[in-house]
Amino acid sequence: MSSKNEATRIVGIAWYRPDQWISLKEFCEDRDRMDETYEIWQKGAQNAMRQLRSGGENVVSVDFDLEEFKMWCSANHKRPIASSRSEFTVLKTRDLDKG
């Protein structure tokens, strides 16, 4: 999540690619905490977006490319876990917010 000010805050939700889901789970150390299938994850993400929007948040889906995430993890000495996925998404959301 990033914000210029409260009125223009954008909340980013990582939007995983269906063709990368299995590879993402194989790469991530916390795969046992991730949804079993892309479809289950997608349904949960859509519900989260609806709830945030109903609360007045400006929510956007943020394209999450596995290869870019792998390079980012390596360059920043990050383990491929939930907190790193979140941090990566926040950074990508800030890029959207600047544009």
N, C-alpha and C positions, 0 to 999 in steps of 0.2 A: 504494500500500500504506500502511496506517496501523496503528498499534498502541497499545493502552493498556498492554499488557505482552506479553511473548512468548507467554503462554498464550492470549490472546484476540485475537491478531493476525488481521486479515482481509486477504486479498489480493483486490483487485478487478481483474476483467478487463473492459475496455470491451466492451459488447455492442451492436454496431451494429444498426440497424434495416434489415431487408431493403428496405423501400420507400424508404430514404434512401441506400442504398449508392452509387448512381450519382452523386447530388448531392454526397455526401461526397467522392467521388473528384474531382469537378469542382472543389470548393472547396479541397481540400488541395493545397498546393504540391508535395508529395512523392508525388503520385499514381502516379508511375512505380515507386515502391517498395512500393506497396500491392498486395494480391492482385488479380488480374484480375477475379474475380467474387465475389459475396457467398458463394456456396456453397464456394468454395475457402477464403475467409477463415474461414467458420464451422467447417469441418472442422479447420483449424489451431487455432482458438480452443478447440474442444472437446478436441482432443488436449492442448493446453497445460494446460487445466483438469484433465484426468485425471492428467497427470504431476504437477502441483502437489499435487493431493489425495492421490495415492499417496505423496508425500513428507511427508504429514502437515499440509499447509497447509489453512487454512480459506478456501476460494475461493468468491467470489460473482461472478455476472455483474452488471455495472453498466450500467443503461440509458443509452445514449449518444444523446441527441437532437441532431441536427444544428443546429437553430435555436438551441438553448440554447448549443451550442458556439460558433456564430458570434458570438452576443452576448458570450459570455465572452472570446473572442479579441479582439473589438473593445474591450471595457471594460478589458482587461488588456494591451493592446498586444502581443498574441501572434500570431506567424505560424502559419498552419494547417499544422503539420508534426507528425511523430510525437512529438516531445518535448512539444508542447502537448497533443496528444491524451492522452498519458500523464499529464501534470500535471492536466488536467481530470478524468480518471478517478480519480486519487488523491484529489482534493478531493471528488468524489462518493462515493468509498468511505468517506472520513472522515465524511461526513454519515450514511451507513448505519451506521457503527460507533458513532456517538453515539446513534442511535435505539434 
